[in-house]
Structure formats: structure tokens, C-alpha cells
Amino acid sequence: MMDRALLAVIQRRPRVTIPRGEADAMKFSAGSRDFLHYMATVHGYAQGTVDNYGRTYSQFSAFLRAQGLPDHARYFTSDTVFAFCEDLGKRGVSGNTIVNKLNGLRSLGTYLLKRKDGRGAPVILTPPTAGFDWPKMTQCVTSFLYPPELAALMALPLDPETSLLRAALAETGIRALEACEASVGDVKELEGATYLTLRVKGRRGGYQEPASIPLSEGTAALVRAQVATRGPVAPDSPLFVTTAGQRYKRTQLSQLFIRLGRR
């Protein structure tokens, strides 16, 4: 028969807690941050695309918090993604924008399906954007300015930096995102001619051959004169800057021309 004193010691022994490894499980914010770095450094995605995906991941994280869910990749599921889309729809977000965000979340999901957490287990087990119907894309009508409208836009009195941006966009027809990403070093001179050289991002990853767009003498002179007013600038400094001297973001540039159009 077991000694009573020994039995009493055994009964008082503290319960052993076996770690569940929660600290090794990946957070959603950490996984999305790793993927954004992977997009930029390995696949060479344009910074505008990286920023766009980053906004989507931040919005999804905020949605999880609003539902009382922790910052954990295991809550990156088709149920939470579907609920996120429903919430966007209730807020009046268009179907095209929701599809854009789903594409970003799908890319992240594909990445996390291949990743392992600190315990060696898959970060997620199933594709988080599958299992439900996506909104249907609608074809957007491309608008353009008629000659009288363009003349009215060009006649507006603007500050020097905005005048430079207006002149370059009107002459070259580059996209808003390309204008945001253009740097001082992208303006090159060859045999007496001035060119704006852009790296054009392909939809399937990787960059296409750089596009060199010739600038007229007037626009080239405007570029040189305005950049000179900024003092010494590095080649990677933004070519087009806001009135605060910062590189434009895509939404800033769009809102600027919406305001100009209303004038």
C-alpha cells in the first residue's frame, strides 16, 4: 500500500501544461508583409501594384479586428474572405474593385499555401478565395477629352509643378501610375533629343522592354527648368511632385485631375 505521505506529495504536484505552439503560428500581418516583400524583390512587381495589394491586406486585417478575430493566418479562410466581400458590397464598393481585392487576396493565399509556420505545419490549408462566386466584372468606358476640353485644361493657371505634370501627361499619354513612378533619371538625352524612358510592367509578371517616349523641345525645356528649381536631386527622385514636394500616389493624381476637370 502506497505510503500516505508520498501520495499526498503526488496529489499536490502542479499540473504540467504542454505548449500548444501558438507563438510559432504565423500572423496574417506577418504573412502578408512577407509576401509583399517577395512580390517586390523576387517577382519585380511595380511599386504601385505592391502598394495596392498592401492596402487590401490592411483592409482585410481591419475587418478581422472588427469581427473580434485575432491577427492569425488561420482566420484567412473562404468564410472570412466572403464576409469581407459582403461588407465591401454593403459599403457601396463596386464589383470591379471587389474583384481587384480578391485577386490580391488570392495571390497571397497561393503564397501562404506553400509556406510553413514555426512548427513546420502549413500556414493555411485551403485556398481562401475559392468556394464562392466572385462578382462579375463590368467593362469600363474609357473617357477622353475633346479638343475644346483639352484646350480649356491646358489654359488653366496652375503652379509650376502641376503645369509640368499636365504638359507631360497631355503630350506623352502615359498612364497615371507610370507618371507616379517616373523618376528624374528616367529623362534621358540622346543625339540632341530628350526621351522619357519608362519600365512597363506586364500583367503576367516581369517587365517588358523599356518604352522611350520622345519629348518635344518645349516639354523637355520645361522638365529641365522645373527640376533645376528643386536643387540637387538624385536620379531616383520623383519626376513629378506634389506641391509638398512628394512623389504622387495613384489616388492623389487621379483626384487632382478630377478637381481640374471641375474647374
N, C-alpha and C positions, 0 to 999 in steps of 0.2 A: 504493500500500500504506500502511495506517494506521501512523503513527508509533508505535513501541513504547512510548514514554513516555506518549503520550496514551491508548493502550489500557490501560496499567496504571492510570491515573487513573480511567478509566471503570469498570474492574473493581472498584476499591476504593470506588466511590461507594456510600453506605449505601442500603439498600432503603427505598423510600417506602411508608409504611403509610397506607392510605386509611381514615379513620374510618368505623366502621360505624353510628354514631349511637345506640349503646346508651344513652348518657346522656339522649337525648331520648325513649326509650321509657318509657311510663308504668308505675309500680309499682302493684301491686294495692292496697297500703295507701293510696297517694295517690288512686287512683280511687275506692275505697270511701269515703274521707274526704270527697272532693268530693261524692259522691252523697248522703251523709248530710246535708251542709250544704244541698244542693239540696232534699232532702225537707223539711227543717225550714223553710227560708226561702221557697221558691217554692211548694211544694205545701201547706205548713202542716200537715204530719203531727204528730200528738200526740207529745210527747217520749217517752212510753213506747214507741211504735212505733219511733221513731228509735233508742232505746236497744236495743230488741230486735234490730233489723237490725244494729246495730253489734256486738252480741255474736256474731251469726252470722258476720260478716265477720272478726272477730278469731279465731274458732274455725277458720275456713277458712284464714286466714293461718298459724295454728299448725300445721294439718295439712300445708300445703305445706312448711313448715320441717322437719317430722318426716320428710317424704319426701326431704329433701335438695334441694328446689327453691328457687330464689331468689324474692324478693318482686317478681314481674314479672307484669303482666296477661296476658301471652301464655300463662301456665300456668293461666289461668282458662278451662278448657275442659270439655267434657262428660265427658271421661275423668277429669279430676281431681275434678270435682263428683260423678260417680258413685262414685268411690273414697272420697270424703269421706262420702257417704251410707252406703256399705257399712261404713265404720269406725264411724259412729254406731250402726248397727244392731248391730254386734258388741259395742258398749258397753252395749247394753240400752236405747237411746233409742227411744221409741215412734214408730210410723209417723206419728201426727199431728204430733209435734214435728219429725220429719224434713221433712214437707210444709211446715210453717211456715218452716223454714230454706230450703227450696227456693224458696218464694215470695220470700223476701228476696233470695236469690241471683239469681233470675230478674229481679227489678226492677233490681238492679244491672247485670245483663247487658244489659237493654234500654237502660239509660243509656249504658253503655260502647260499645255498638254504634254510637251516634250521635256519640261523642267521637273527636277526632283527637289523636295524640300530637305531640311536638315536631317530628317530621319530616313532619307532615301526613298520616300514614297512620292508618287506623282502629285504635283501641286493641285491639279484638278483632274477629274476622271472622265468627264463628258464635255462635248462642245457646248459652250454656254449660249450660243446664238442659234442653236438648232431646236427643233421640236415645236416651233410655232411659225405662223405665216408672217412674213415681212410685209410692210406697206408697199404698195405699188408705186414705182417711180412715175412722175409726170414730166413730160417734155417741157422744158422752159423755153420761152420765146426769147431769142436774142434781140435786144433792142439796140438801136444805133441812132446817131444824130443826123438829122438832115442838114444840108449846107447852111441854111439860115440859123439853125440852132447851134451848130459848131461855131459859126461866126460870132454869135452872141456870147458863147462861152469864152472864146478867145479874147473878147473885148472887155471882159470883167476886170476891174482893177484888183490886183492881188499882191500879196507880199512877194519878195524876190524868190524865196524858196518854193512857194506854191506855184509861182509863174514858171519856174524851171520844170517842175513836175508836170504841169499842164502841157507845156510845149513838147516835152519828151513823149508823153503818152499820146498826144494828138498826132505827132509825126511818125512814131515807130509802131503804134498799135500793139505794144506789148501788154501782157496781162497784168492785172493789179498785183498778183503775187510776185511776178517777175520784177515789177517795179520795186516792191518792198525788199526783195532780196538783192537787188543791184547794188554794187559797191563801186567806190571811186576807181578801184583798179580794173573794173570792167570796161572802162573807157580807154580805148587804145587808138593810137595813130599809126598809120601805115601808108607810106608813099604820099603824104600830104592829105590823106583822107582820115576822118575820125569815125570810129565804129564803137557801138555798144555791144559787147560780147556777153551773151547770156548762156548759162548752163540750163538746158531744157530737160526737165525731169520726165521720163517716160512712165506710163501707167503700170508697166509690168516690172518696175524696178530698174535701177541703174540709170545713168544719164545718157542721153543722145549726144550726138556731136554738137559742140557749142555753136550757137547761132550768132553770127556777126551782122548787126544791123547798121547800115551807114547812117550817119547823122548829117544833116545839112550844115553848111558853114555857119548859118545863124544860130542853130541849136547848139552846135559844137562850141561856138564862142560863148554862148550863154552858160553852158556847163562849166567851161574853164573859168569864166569870170566869177560865177557864184561859188564854186568850190574854193577859189582863191580867197574869198572873203572869210572863210572859216579858219584860216590859218593853216599850220602844218597838219596834214591828215594822213592816216595810214591807208594803204591800198584796200584794206578790208573795211574801211569806214563806209557808212551808208551813202549812196549817191544822192538819194532823195531823203530829206529830213523834215520833220515836223517843225513848227515854229519854236518848239522847245529844244530843237537840235537832235532829236532822237530818230532812230530808224522807224519807219511806218510799220504798223501791224496791218494785216489784211482788212480788218474791220474798220480801222481808222481811216484808211484810204477810201474805202467804199463810202463811209459816212461823209467824208469831205466832199466827194463829188455829188452826193445826193444833196448836200446843202448848196453847193454851187448851182446845181440844176434848178433849185427852187428860187434862186435869185434871178 
